[in-house]
């Protein structure tokens, strides 16, 4: 009986200390992650870069589509029934600029752009977009 308790304690300790991603978060590169789980559905950046799945800060909420290549992340989101277009430049340093009204962290390399600029970047960078539903199906949320 004592052996079983020790073994259980040992296994629990290992599981707790591991940095596991149980929710299917997607690493987009340059310390940006897509939280696929429907309750979150956001682009985030980790509080501690060495432990990216422990705690995160919201960058863009209510994600609709995401496209990624080596240099850029394109995101659309819906805010108050309005479609917003975002570009994240992974080649530039992320400098914190404060927080917006909804407590999203503002970063120097994350920019809201218009639909024409968005379409131009998507075409020039050959970025293939995926919907939140595509990611949710892959992670078995739908």
N, C-alpha and C positions, 0 to 999 in steps of 0.2 A: 504494500500500500504506500509506504514511504517512497519507494522508487517511482511509482506512478505520479505522485505529487511533485517530486523533483523533476521528472521528465516533463510534466505539464508546465511547471514554472519555467523551465529552461526554454521550451518551445514558445511560450508566450513572450518571454523576454526577447527572443530572436525576432518574432513577428513585430513586436512593438518597436524595436530598434531599427527595423528595415524601413527604407524610404519607398514604400509601395504606392503605386498609383491605382487605387481601387475604382476610380470613377471614369476612367477612359480619357483623361485630359490629354490634349494633343500638344506636343512640343512644336512650336512654330519657328523656333530659332531665335537667337539674340535675346534670350530670357523672356520671351513672350509665349504664353500658353493659351489654348482655347479650352475653357471649362465646358465640356459637352453636356453635362448633366442639366436637364431642363430647368431646374430650380435656379441655376446660376447663369448659364448661357452667355458667357462673357469672355472677353480677352483680358488676361491678367498678367501681372509680373510678380515674381516671388519676392517676399520680404527679405528672405535670406537666400542668396543665389546658390549657396552650397546645399540647400534643402528645398528645392523648388516646389515640392508637393506638400509642404507643411503649412504654410500660410502665404496668402497672396493679396495683392492690392488690385482693385478693379481699374481697368483702363477704358474699356468700351463695353457697355452692357447691351442687352437685347439684340444680340447678333442674329443676322439673317443669312448672310453668305460670307465665306472666307476663301481667299485665294493666296497661295504662297509660292515664292520662288527663293533663290538664294539671297536676293537683295531687298525684296519688298514683301509686305503683307497687305493685301487689300481686304477691307471689311465693309459690309453694309450693316446698318443697324436701324431699328425703328424707334424713334423718340417722339412721343405724343402724336402718333399716327403719321409721322413724317419720316421718309427714308433719308438716312444720313450716309455719306460716303467718307471713308477713312483710308489713309495710306500710312503705313508704318515703314520707315526706312531703316532696315536692319544694318546698313553700312555706316550709319551715324550713331554717335554716342547718345545714350538716353540721359538727358538732364532733367531732373525734377523741376517743374514749374509751379507746383502747388496743386490745389484740388478745385474741381468745379462745384457747382451747386448740389450735384448728386453724389458727391464724395468720390468721384472718379479722379484718379491721379492724372494730371496733365504732364506729358513728357515732350521734350523738344523734338523728338523724331516721330511723333504721332500728330498727323495733321488732318483736319476735316477739309474735304475738297468738294467741288461741284461734280455733277454727273459727267460732264464733258471731260474734265481732267481725269476722272476715274476711268472712263472708257479708254482714253488715250494711253494711260499707264498700263491698263490691262492688255491692250493690243501690243504696245511696244515691248512690254516685258514678257509677253506670251504666258500670262497667268490664267490658269484654269480655275474657275470658281466652283465651290461646292456649297450646298445649302446646309443649314443647321440640321435638317432632316437627314441628309446624306451621312453626316457625322454621327447622328443619334442612332441610325440603323446599324452602322458599323460597331457602335458601342452597346448595342442591344437595348436602347431606350425606346425604340419604336419597332 
